[in-house]
């Protein structure tokens, strides 16, 4: 079995067809079902999870509408 290198993994993430903005929203929504986080705490958590700052802000903005 061939080991996956970071380059290959990044290529897969970039080309899998996922809508990472929508995924950030779903992730943020899930966090808020189980926790009471401030807007900035939730953004920080999503960034920690690997979302870009833009994706995190988008997801959190949708949750806090």
Secondary structure as UniProt FT lines:
FT   HELIX           6..15
FT   HELIX           20..34
FT   HELIX           39..49
FT   HELIX           53..63
//
